[in-house]
Structures are given as C-alpha cells and as structure tokens.
Amino acid sequence: MALLNIMLDSVPKAVFLLATYLCLVLGYRVLLHPLRKLPGPLLARLTDCYGAYFALRKDLHLITLRDHRKYGSVIRQGPNKVVFNSATALRGIHQNERVTKSHLYLCGDKSLKNKNIFVALDKDAHRSRRKLIGNAISERSMRGFEPIMTTQINIFLAQLLVSSQTPEPTPINMSRRCEYLGLDIAGLLSFGYDFNLQTSEKNRFLTRSIEIASWHANVLLQLPLLSWFKTETVMNLSFYKIQIGAYRLLETMIKQRVSMDKDAKKDLYSFVAEALGPGSDQLDKTDLWSEAVFFLQAGGDTTSLCLSATFFYLSQNRQCYDRLAGEIRSTFSSGSEIHGGPMLAKCHYLRACIDESLRMSPPAPGTLWREQYPDDKTPEPLIIDGHVIPRGTQIGVNVYALHHNEEYFPDSFSYKPERWLSTSGDLVTHEAFAAFLVGSRGCAGKAMAYLEASLVLAKTLWYFDFEVAPGELSKIGKGNKGDKNGRDREGEFQIYDIFTATSDGPYLCFRPRGEHWKGLNTG
C-alpha cells in the first residue's frame, strides 16, 4: 500500500517534468531554432508528426504542393526539414559533393548502411554498387534483354485482345495490368524468374506486399521515432500471410538463380555473380535480398505508373491520342517492326507523351531527403538557393511540387506533350524535370523504363484503339470535383504517395484495329 502511494505521488511529478520538457523543446523549435525564420505550417515546425500523418494518408505530395503555394518556394516541413521548389535547389542538392542521402533511409536499421544501392549513404560505396548494377540495365544490356521484354509485352497485348473479343469489350484496369507486366519484366531482368503475374493469380499478393512495405517505409521516413515501437513487426503480423508469402517467393527466386551458372540467363545476377566470390567487399549473398527487393520495386513501379498514367491522359485527351496514333501508324508498316532502335527513337511525340505523363504523375512523387555529409570538413557553410543550411538539417525538393511549379511548367495540370517539343519537332529538355532525379544518384533504370514504356504504348496503338470504359468505371482514376484534400481536378490522374506511387485505373475498353491483330504474336 505504501508503495502504491509513492507511485501515485510520483505521477504528477512525472507529468509535470514531461510537460516542462515538451514546452522547452517546442518553444526552442519555434523561437530559437536556426530554421525558425523559414515559413511553414506551425505543426510542421513543432513535430515530424505533420509529415507522418499525411504520409499515412498517402497525400504528402499534395500537401507539400499546397504548402509551397501558401508559404513560398522554401518551406519548413519538420523541425529539421527544409523543402525547396526550384530547379536551382534541385541541382544544388543532388549535384553537390557535400551532400549525401539522408540517414533517415535506414529507418532505424543501421545494419543496412551501404548494403543496398538504395540506402548506400557513402558516395564511394554507392558509386561501386551503381557501377556493378548499372551494367545490367544499361542501354547496351537492354538490347540483349529486349526479346524477353517483348515476350512479356506480347502476353500483355494478348490479354487486351481477349478482352476485346466480346460484343461489348471487357473493361481493363490499366493500373493492375501494367503493374503485373512491370513486375514480371523486373523479375526476369533481376534474377531470371517469371512471377507469371500476367497469366496467373497465384503470386499476385507480391504487388500488395511491395505496396505495404513501401507505404510503411515512407511513414518511417517522415517520423523515424516510430521504429522504436517496432511498427515493422506489427505490420508483418497484421499482413502475415502476404508478407510470409512474399518472403518465400523471393527466397525461391534467389535460391533457384544462385544454383544456376552465372551466364545461364541474361539478368542482373549474371553481372553481379563474380562479385559474390570469396573476399569480395561489394556484395555478399545476403545482400541479394535487399537488392532484389529494390530492383523489383523500382523496376516494377516506375514503368507501371508511367504506363497507366499515359493510358489515362491519352484516353482523356483525344487530340493527343490521335496525334500519337498517327505517328506510330505512319512510322511502322507492321507490328513486328516495333522494337528498340532508330525508328522507335524518331517517334518524338511518343517520347513527349511519356515525359509529360512522368511530369504530371512522377513515379516517386515525394521529397527525397538529403543531408550534409557528417564528416564534411569544408569550412564554408552549406548554402542551397541562398539559404544557409545548418548541419543535421534534412533538405530536399518535392518532385510532384516541382513538376507543378507554374514558373517552369505553365498550366501545369494540363496534359501538353507539346511542351517537350521544339517548333521543329525535336525533343527538348526542362531543367525542372526530375522524374529520374539528377546527378550521381539519378535512376539507373532510366533506359529500361523508357524502352519498356515506348514498346508497350507503340505496340498497343498499332494493334488496338481504346476508349474510357462506360458508366461508373469511367470515374476511377480521376479527381473528384469539390474534394478538399487536393484531389479535386477531374482531369488529373490520381496517384498515392507511398514513397513510390500507386494508382487505380483508368478502366479502358480495347478494340482491335482492323485486321492488324492477326499479326500479333499470341503464342
């Protein structure tokens, strides 16, 4: 009883001490912090819970754009986080030798440091891994891998053909179809393993597993404190069947490939196998797990979102659809002619449509946090866009917000492939385009993404015409007029920020174009 009284007496004191501590911390963050003069929502200046809340909702990219429009091109989005919205800041951060990837990407697991190309914080470790893995997804390697990619695209086209063979074509959810295609290609490219997602439901839980893991990681990225509460364990238990299924599937994939000769297949493993030898400091076999997950996520999500967004915008903008269809159908005389090479490369409007979709719906729409190297010995302060950045500050450019900055992309919510073409029809670049980032950590799979997207779109428009599905299905993928959370634009394809991006729709109906479908290889 005496012990109970002592405990009860100590509660008010503990509460008082906690309240005092919180008041001091919050007061410092608002009144004395080195970033105190930067504008931003009050809650964001007080706590990282601001970003975590919107990451939970998958709306952080929308909120960041809203905050930029309200507070300006430089905002404080956390006690120690600064987000910029300019092309100069993009270069100043991502092409700066004094800046590295944020420690936040470790999400509380320090053992991952430098063990994965995605979380390699040290620039030398990243450079070594990127060189090794980049060989597998270079433009030269893609030429050798293209026949395998084409086989998967033919399966995709064959399923569109089946959906069109009824009196009223069956509506297709393009987000799901493109997702299955992207992951099947990524599995074959990484470890020569066919998930058969396009043709079988058996392994489709993999898409949900990747989505859950990415969403959880994005929340931790905004509020690493959550890792103390073992939220990963909670997530794995909550989705045990899905997560254990994904683990076993990846285990099967890796074990099966490692048991083969390194040159048995044209894939990532064939390039990195030699680095698995005794004494290698580049990769060990346990690292294959993290590289495999990264490869599947990056390879599958990037192209699938790009494709589903492009299908959406073409279906909503008939003039763009007609011009692209005309370009494809006048450039090639048969579907078999459509492959990587000079003829596909000269389809400039096709590339413009892809780039405009990537601009409006970037595959990684959020803020990719960076920080000054902890051991940077340069005496001068780090300055980004004219702002002195204190050590320990997380800095970044929000890709979605930058792509909708009216200074760089006027009428930014309108789909205008023409903005990527000169008056003579040549392709042009934009300094604020960051779909694949810039600098040494830019996406290594850029060549793969463009080739896959170009082949799918060109072949689809050669063999088919398509239109938006009728009825309620026509609304899926669109914004809702009157929505208060930034999803009110009916002509904008809705993406959901889970570090990468996920989507739903559009639902499209396909019809064969004349007799051309007879040339489609459906074997």
C-alpha positions as CSV (number, residue, x, y, z in Angstrom):
1,M,0.0,0.0,0.0
2,A,2.8,2.4,0.9
3,L,4.5,1.5,-2.4
4,L,1.3,2.3,-4.3
5,N,1.0,5.7,-2.6
6,I,4.6,6.5,-3.5
7,M,3.9,5.6,-7.1
8,L,0.7,7.7,-7.2
9,D,2.5,10.6,-5.6
10,S,5.2,10.4,-8.3
11,V,2.8,10.5,-11.2
12,P,2.0,14.3,-11.0
13,K,5.8,15.0,-10.7
14,A,6.5,12.8,-13.8
15,V,3.7,14.5,-15.8
16,F,5.0,17.9,-14.7
17,L,8.5,17.1,-15.8
18,L,7.3,15.7,-19.2
19,A,5.2,18.7,-19.8
20,T,8.1,21.1,-18.9
21,Y,10.4,19.2,-21.2
22,L,7.9,19.3,-24.1
23,C,7.3,23.0,-23.6
24,L,11.0,23.7,-23.7
25,V,11.5,21.6,-26.8
26,L,8.6,23.0,-28.7
27,G,9.5,26.6,-27.6
28,Y,13.0,26.1,-28.9
29,R,11.8,24.8,-32.2
30,V,9.6,27.8,-32.8
31,L,11.6,30.6,-31.2
32,L,15.3,29.7,-31.1
33,H,15.8,27.0,-33.7
34,P,18.3,28.0,-36.6
35,L,15.4,27.4,-39.1
36,R,12.9,29.5,-37.1
37,K,12.7,32.2,-39.8
38,L,11.6,29.8,-42.5
39,P,7.9,29.7,-43.2
40,G,5.7,26.6,-43.0
41,P,2.7,25.2,-41.1
42,L,3.1,25.6,-37.3
43,L,2.5,21.9,-36.7
44,A,5.3,21.0,-39.1
45,R,7.7,23.4,-37.3
46,L,6.8,21.7,-34.0
47,T,6.9,18.0,-34.9
48,D,7.6,15.4,-37.6
49,C,4.1,14.0,-36.9
50,Y,2.9,16.5,-39.6
51,G,4.7,14.7,-42.4
52,A,3.9,11.3,-41.0
53,Y,0.2,12.0,-40.8
54,F,0.0,12.9,-44.5
55,A,2.3,10.0,-45.4
56,L,-0.2,7.7,-43.7
57,R,-2.9,9.2,-45.8
58,K,-0.7,8.9,-48.9
59,D,-1.3,12.6,-49.6
60,L,2.0,14.1,-48.6
61,H,2.9,15.2,-52.2
62,L,-0.4,17.1,-52.4
63,I,0.1,18.8,-49.1
64,T,3.6,19.8,-50.0
65,L,2.4,21.5,-53.2
66,R,-0.4,23.2,-51.2
67,D,2.1,24.4,-48.6
68,H,4.5,25.8,-51.3
69,R,1.7,27.7,-52.9
70,K,0.7,29.1,-49.5
71,Y,4.2,29.8,-47.9
72,G,6.6,30.1,-50.9
73,S,9.3,28.2,-52.6
74,V,11.2,27.3,-49.4
75,I,9.2,25.8,-46.5
76,R,10.0,24.1,-43.2
77,Q,8.2,20.7,-43.2
78,G,9.6,19.4,-39.9
79,P,11.7,20.7,-37.0
80,N,14.8,19.9,-39.0
81,K,13.4,19.6,-42.5
82,V,13.5,22.1,-45.4
83,V,11.8,21.6,-48.7
84,F,12.7,23.6,-51.8
85,N,10.7,24.1,-55.0
86,S,13.2,25.3,-57.6
87,A,15.5,23.8,-60.3
88,T,18.5,25.5,-58.8
89,A,17.8,23.8,-55.5
90,L,17.4,20.5,-57.3
91,R,20.9,20.8,-58.8
92,G,22.3,22.4,-55.7
93,I,21.3,19.4,-53.6
94,H,21.6,16.4,-56.0
95,Q,24.7,17.5,-57.8
96,N,26.6,18.6,-54.7
97,E,29.6,16.5,-53.4
98,R,29.0,17.8,-49.9
99,V,25.5,16.3,-49.8
100,T,24.6,12.6,-49.3
101,K,21.5,10.6,-48.9
102,S,19.8,11.1,-45.6
103,H,20.4,8.7,-42.7
104,L,16.6,8.6,-42.4
105,Y,16.5,6.0,-45.2
106,L,17.9,3.5,-42.7
107,C,14.6,3.7,-40.9
108,G,16.2,2.7,-37.6
109,D,18.1,-0.3,-39.0
110,K,21.8,0.8,-39.1
111,S,22.8,-2.7,-40.3
112,L,21.6,-1.7,-43.8
113,K,24.1,1.1,-44.1
114,N,25.9,0.8,-47.5
115,K,24.4,-2.7,-48.1
116,N,22.0,-1.7,-50.7
117,I,22.3,0.7,-53.7
118,F,19.2,2.5,-52.4
119,V,20.5,3.1,-48.8
120,A,24.2,3.3,-49.6
121,L,25.0,6.6,-47.8
122,D,28.7,6.6,-48.5
123,K,29.3,8.0,-52.0
124,D,32.1,5.6,-52.8
125,A,30.0,2.6,-51.7
126,H,27.1,3.9,-53.8
127,R,29.4,4.5,-56.8
128,S,30.8,1.0,-56.6
129,R,27.3,-0.7,-56.4
130,R,25.8,1.5,-59.0
131,K,28.6,0.7,-61.5
132,L,28.1,-3.0,-60.8
133,I,24.3,-3.0,-61.1
134,G,24.2,-0.3,-63.8
135,N,25.9,-2.7,-66.2
136,A,22.8,-4.9,-66.1
137,I,20.4,-2.1,-67.0
138,S,22.5,0.0,-69.4
139,E,21.2,0.7,-72.9
140,R,23.6,-1.9,-74.3
141,S,22.3,-4.6,-71.9
142,M,18.7,-3.7,-72.7
143,R,19.3,-4.6,-76.3
144,G,20.2,-8.1,-75.3
145,F,17.2,-8.3,-72.9
146,E,14.7,-6.8,-75.3
147,P,13.5,-10.2,-76.7
148,I,12.5,-11.3,-73.1
149,M,10.8,-8.0,-72.6
150,T,9.0,-8.3,-75.9
151,T,7.6,-11.7,-74.9
152,Q,6.1,-10.3,-71.8
153,I,4.6,-7.4,-73.8
154,N,3.1,-9.8,-76.2
155,I,1.4,-11.5,-73.3
156,F,0.0,-8.1,-72.2
157,L,-1.3,-7.5,-75.8
158,A,-2.8,-11.0,-76.0
159,Q,-4.8,-10.3,-72.9
160,L,-6.1,-7.0,-74.4
161,L,-7.1,-9.0,-77.4
162,V,-9.1,-11.5,-75.3
163,S,-10.9,-8.6,-73.6
164,S,-11.9,-7.2,-77.0
165,Q,-13.4,-10.4,-78.4
166,T,-16.8,-9.9,-76.8
167,P,-19.7,-7.8,-78.3
168,E,-19.1,-5.3,-75.5
169,P,-15.3,-5.2,-74.7
170,T,-14.4,-6.1,-71.1
171,P,-13.1,-3.0,-69.2
172,I,-9.4,-3.4,-68.2
173,N,-7.9,-1.8,-65.0
174,M,-4.7,-0.5,-66.5
175,S,-3.0,0.1,-63.2
176,R,-3.3,-3.6,-62.3
177,R,-2.4,-4.8,-65.8
178,C,0.6,-2.5,-66.1
179,E,1.7,-3.5,-62.6
180,Y,1.7,-7.2,-63.4
181,L,3.6,-6.5,-66.6
182,G,6.2,-4.3,-64.9
183,L,6.9,-6.9,-62.1
184,D,7.1,-9.8,-64.5
185,I,9.7,-8.0,-66.5
186,A,11.5,-6.8,-63.4
187,G,11.6,-10.4,-62.1
188,L,13.1,-11.7,-65.3
189,L,15.6,-8.9,-65.6
190,S,16.8,-9.2,-62.0
191,F,17.0,-12.9,-61.4
192,G,15.6,-14.6,-64.5
193,Y,12.5,-15.5,-62.6
194,D,9.0,-15.4,-64.1
195,F,6.3,-14.5,-61.5
196,N,3.6,-15.1,-64.1
197,L,1.5,-12.3,-62.6
198,Q,0.0,-11.5,-66.0
199,T,-1.3,-15.0,-66.5
200,S,-1.9,-16.4,-63.0
201,E,-3.4,-15.0,-59.7
202,K,-1.1,-17.3,-57.7
203,N,1.7,-14.7,-56.9
204,R,-0.3,-11.5,-57.2
205,F,0.0,-11.0,-53.5
206,L,3.5,-9.8,-54.3
207,T,2.1,-6.5,-55.5
208,R,0.3,-5.9,-52.2
209,S,3.4,-6.9,-50.2
210,I,5.6,-4.3,-52.0
211,E,2.9,-1.7,-51.6
212,I,2.6,-2.3,-47.8
213,A,6.4,-2.3,-47.3
214,S,6.8,0.9,-49.3
215,W,4.0,2.7,-47.5
216,H,5.4,1.7,-44.1
217,A,8.9,2.8,-45.1
218,N,7.6,6.2,-46.2
219,V,5.9,6.8,-42.9
220,L,9.1,5.9,-41.0
221,L,11.0,8.3,-43.3
222,Q,8.9,11.1,-42.0
223,L,8.8,10.0,-38.4
224,P,11.8,7.6,-37.6
225,L,10.7,7.6,-33.9
226,L,8.1,5.1,-34.9
227,S,10.8,2.5,-35.4
228,W,11.2,2.4,-31.6
229,F,7.7,0.9,-31.4
230,K,8.6,-2.0,-33.7
231,T,6.0,-1.0,-36.2
232,E,7.6,-3.3,-38.8
233,T,6.8,-6.3,-36.6
234,V,3.2,-5.0,-36.2
235,M,2.9,-4.6,-40.0
236,N,4.3,-8.1,-40.7
237,L,1.9,-9.6,-38.1
238,S,-1.1,-7.7,-39.5
239,F,-0.3,-8.9,-43.0
240,Y,1.4,-12.1,-42.1
241,K,0.1,-14.3,-44.9
242,I,1.0,-11.7,-47.6
243,Q,4.4,-10.9,-46.1
244,I,5.5,-14.5,-45.5
245,G,4.3,-15.4,-49.0
246,A,6.5,-12.7,-50.5
247,Y,9.5,-13.8,-48.4
248,R,9.2,-17.4,-49.6
249,L,8.7,-16.3,-53.2
250,L,11.8,-14.1,-53.1
251,E,13.7,-16.9,-51.4
252,T,12.7,-19.3,-54.1
253,M,13.7,-16.8,-56.8
254,I,17.2,-16.2,-55.3
255,K,18.0,-19.8,-54.5
256,Q,16.9,-21.0,-57.9
257,R,19.1,-18.5,-59.7
258,V,22.1,-18.9,-57.4
259,S,22.0,-22.7,-58.2
260,M,22.5,-22.0,-61.9
261,D,25.6,-21.0,-63.8
262,K,26.0,-17.2,-63.7
263,D,25.6,-16.9,-67.5
264,A,22.5,-19.2,-67.7
265,K,20.3,-16.1,-68.1
266,K,20.7,-12.5,-69.2
267,D,19.8,-10.9,-65.9
268,L,21.2,-8.8,-63.1
269,Y,22.7,-11.8,-61.4
270,S,24.8,-12.6,-64.4
271,F,26.5,-9.3,-63.9
272,V,27.0,-9.4,-60.1
273,A,27.8,-13.1,-59.6
274,E,31.5,-12.6,-59.9
275,A,31.3,-10.0,-57.0
276,L,30.0,-12.8,-54.8
277,G,33.3,-14.6,-54.7
278,P,35.4,-15.1,-51.6
279,G,36.9,-11.8,-50.3
280,S,34.6,-9.6,-52.3
281,D,33.7,-6.4,-50.4
282,Q,31.0,-5.4,-53.0
283,L,28.2,-7.9,-52.4
284,D,27.6,-10.9,-50.4
285,K,24.7,-13.4,-50.8
286,T,22.6,-11.8,-48.1
287,D,22.8,-8.5,-49.9
288,L,20.9,-10.2,-52.8
289,W,17.8,-9.9,-50.7
290,S,17.9,-6.2,-50.4
291,E,19.0,-5.6,-54.0
292,A,16.2,-7.9,-55.2
293,V,13.5,-6.0,-53.3
294,F,14.8,-2.7,-54.5
295,F,15.1,-3.9,-58.1
296,L,11.5,-5.2,-58.1
297,Q,10.1,-2.1,-56.5
298,A,12.0,0.3,-58.7
299,G,11.7,-1.6,-61.9
300,G,8.1,-2.6,-61.5
301,D,6.6,0.6,-60.0
302,T,8.4,3.2,-62.3
303,T,7.2,1.7,-65.6
304,S,3.8,0.6,-64.4
305,L,2.8,4.0,-63.1
306,C,4.2,5.7,-66.2
307,L,2.2,3.5,-68.4
308,S,-1.1,3.7,-66.5
309,A,-0.8,7.5,-66.3
310,T,-0.1,7.7,-70.1
311,F,-3.1,5.5,-70.9
312,F,-5.2,7.7,-68.7
313,Y,-4.1,11.0,-70.2
314,L,-4.4,9.7,-73.8
315,S,-7.9,8.5,-73.1
316,Q,-8.8,11.9,-71.7
317,N,-7.2,14.0,-74.4
318,R,-8.4,12.8,-77.8
319,Q,-6.3,15.2,-79.8
320,C,-3.1,13.8,-78.1
321,Y,-4.4,10.3,-78.7
322,D,-5.0,10.9,-82.4
323,R,-1.6,12.5,-82.9
324,L,0.3,9.8,-81.2
325,A,-1.7,7.0,-83.0
326,G,-0.9,8.8,-86.3
327,E,2.8,9.0,-85.5
328,I,3.0,5.3,-84.7
329,R,0.9,4.1,-87.6
330,S,2.7,6.2,-90.1
331,T,6.2,5.3,-88.9
332,F,5.8,1.5,-88.9
333,S,4.3,-0.8,-91.6
334,S,3.8,-3.8,-89.2
335,G,3.8,-4.6,-85.5
336,S,6.9,-6.7,-85.9
337,E,8.9,-3.6,-86.9
338,I,8.3,-2.0,-83.5
339,H,11.4,-2.6,-81.5
340,G,14.2,-0.6,-79.9
341,G,16.3,1.3,-82.4
342,P,16.3,4.3,-84.7
343,M,12.7,4.0,-85.9
344,L,11.3,4.0,-82.4
345,A,13.7,6.7,-81.3
346,K,12.4,9.1,-84.0
347,C,8.9,8.8,-82.6
348,H,9.4,12.1,-80.8
349,Y,5.7,12.6,-79.9
350,L,5.7,9.2,-78.2
351,R,8.6,10.3,-76.0
352,A,6.9,13.6,-75.4
353,C,3.8,11.8,-74.2
354,I,5.8,9.7,-71.9
355,D,7.7,12.6,-70.4
356,E,4.5,14.6,-69.9
357,S,3.0,11.7,-68.0
358,L,6.1,11.3,-65.9
359,R,5.9,15.0,-65.2
360,M,2.3,15.0,-64.1
361,S,2.5,11.6,-62.3
362,P,6.1,11.1,-61.2
363,P,6.8,7.5,-60.0
364,A,8.4,8.9,-56.8
365,P,6.3,12.0,-56.1
366,G,7.7,12.9,-52.7
367,T,10.7,14.6,-51.2
368,L,13.9,12.5,-51.4
369,W,15.7,13.7,-48.3
370,R,19.4,14.6,-48.3
371,E,21.8,16.0,-45.7
372,Q,25.3,17.4,-45.5
373,Y,28.0,14.7,-45.1
374,P,28.5,14.4,-41.3
375,D,32.3,14.3,-41.9
376,D,32.3,17.2,-44.4
377,K,35.4,19.3,-43.4
378,T,34.6,22.3,-45.7
379,P,34.8,25.4,-43.6
380,E,32.2,27.3,-45.6
381,P,28.5,26.7,-44.7
382,L,26.3,24.7,-47.0
383,I,24.2,27.1,-49.0
384,I,21.2,26.0,-51.0
385,D,19.3,28.5,-53.1
386,G,20.7,31.3,-51.0
387,H,19.8,29.7,-47.6
388,V,22.4,28.6,-45.1
389,I,21.7,25.0,-44.1
390,P,22.7,24.1,-40.5
391,R,24.4,20.7,-40.1
392,G,21.9,17.9,-39.4
393,T,19.1,19.5,-41.4
394,Q,17.2,17.3,-43.9
395,I,16.8,19.0,-47.2
396,G,15.1,18.1,-50.4
397,V,13.0,19.0,-53.4
398,N,9.5,17.6,-53.7
399,V,9.2,16.1,-57.2
400,Y,5.5,16.5,-57.5
401,A,5.5,20.1,-56.4
402,L,8.4,21.0,-58.7
403,H,6.7,19.4,-61.7
404,H,3.6,21.5,-60.9
405,N,5.6,24.8,-60.4
406,E,4.0,27.2,-62.8
407,E,7.3,29.0,-63.3
408,Y,8.7,26.0,-65.1
409,F,5.5,24.4,-66.4
410,P,2.8,26.9,-67.1
411,D,-0.7,25.4,-66.9
412,S,0.9,22.6,-65.1
413,F,-2.3,20.5,-64.6
414,S,-3.0,20.3,-68.3
415,Y,-1.5,17.4,-70.3
416,K,0.6,19.1,-73.0
417,P,3.1,16.8,-74.7
418,E,4.0,19.7,-76.9
419,R,5.9,21.3,-74.1
420,W,8.6,18.7,-74.8
421,L,8.9,19.5,-78.5
422,S,10.6,22.4,-80.3
423,T,8.9,24.3,-83.1
424,S,10.8,22.0,-85.5
425,G,9.6,18.9,-83.7
426,D,12.8,18.0,-82.0
427,L,12.8,16.8,-78.3
428,V,13.7,19.4,-75.7
429,T,14.6,19.1,-72.0
430,H,13.4,21.0,-69.0
431,E,15.7,21.9,-66.1
432,A,13.0,21.2,-63.5
433,F,12.2,17.7,-64.8
434,A,13.1,15.2,-62.0
435,A,11.2,12.0,-62.7
436,F,14.5,10.1,-62.6
437,L,16.3,12.6,-60.4
438,V,19.6,14.2,-61.5
439,G,23.2,13.7,-60.5
440,S,25.1,10.6,-59.4
441,R,22.0,9.1,-57.7
442,G,19.7,9.5,-60.6
443,C,17.7,6.4,-61.5
444,A,20.0,3.8,-63.1
445,G,17.0,2.1,-64.7
446,K,16.1,5.1,-66.9
447,A,16.9,3.4,-70.2
448,M,14.9,0.3,-69.2
449,A,11.9,2.5,-68.2
450,Y,11.8,4.4,-71.5
451,L,12.3,1.3,-73.6
452,E,9.5,-0.6,-71.9
453,A,7.1,2.3,-71.9
454,S,7.8,3.1,-75.6
455,L,7.3,-0.5,-76.7
456,V,4.1,-1.0,-74.8
457,L,2.5,2.2,-76.0
458,A,3.6,1.8,-79.6
459,K,2.5,-1.8,-79.9
460,T,-0.8,-1.2,-78.2
461,L,-1.6,1.7,-80.5
462,W,-0.5,-0.3,-83.5
463,Y,-2.9,-3.2,-82.8
464,F,-5.7,-1.5,-80.9
465,D,-7.9,1.5,-80.4
466,F,-9.1,2.2,-76.9
467,E,-11.5,4.4,-75.0
468,V,-12.7,5.1,-71.5
469,A,-15.0,2.4,-70.0
470,P,-18.6,3.5,-69.7
471,G,-20.6,4.2,-66.5
472,E,-19.1,4.5,-63.0
473,L,-15.9,2.8,-64.1
474,S,-15.1,6.0,-66.2
475,K,-14.6,7.9,-62.9
476,I,-11.9,5.6,-61.5
477,G,-8.5,7.3,-61.7
478,K,-10.0,10.8,-61.9
479,G,-10.1,13.5,-59.2
480,N,-13.5,14.4,-57.6
481,K,-14.7,17.9,-58.1
482,G,-15.2,19.6,-54.7
483,D,-12.6,17.4,-52.9
484,K,-10.9,19.3,-50.1
485,N,-7.7,17.3,-50.0
486,G,-6.2,18.3,-53.3
487,R,-7.9,15.6,-55.4
488,D,-10.4,17.9,-57.0
489,R,-9.1,18.0,-60.5
490,E,-11.1,15.6,-62.7
491,G,-8.6,15.7,-65.5
492,E,-5.6,14.7,-63.2
493,F,-4.7,11.1,-62.8
494,Q,-4.8,10.4,-59.1
495,I,-1.6,9.0,-57.6
496,Y,-1.0,8.0,-54.0
497,D,2.3,8.7,-52.3
498,I,3.9,5.7,-50.7
499,F,7.4,6.9,-51.5
500,T,6.9,5.4,-54.9
501,A,3.4,6.0,-56.2
502,T,0.4,3.7,-56.6
503,S,-2.8,4.2,-58.5
504,D,-6.1,2.7,-59.5
505,G,-7.5,2.8,-63.1
506,P,-8.1,4.0,-65.6
507,Y,-10.6,1.4,-66.9
508,L,-10.3,1.2,-70.6
509,C,-12.0,-0.8,-73.4
510,F,-10.0,-2.0,-76.3
511,R,-11.0,-2.8,-79.9
512,P,-8.7,-4.5,-82.5
513,R,-7.6,-2.1,-85.3
514,G,-8.8,-3.6,-88.5
515,E,-7.1,-6.9,-89.3
516,H,-3.8,-5.9,-87.8
517,W,-4.4,-8.0,-84.7
518,K,-3.8,-11.1,-86.9
519,G,-0.1,-10.2,-86.9
520,L,0.0,-10.2,-83.1
521,N,2.2,-13.0,-81.6
522,T,-0.1,-14.6,-79.0
523,G,1.9,-17.8,-78.7
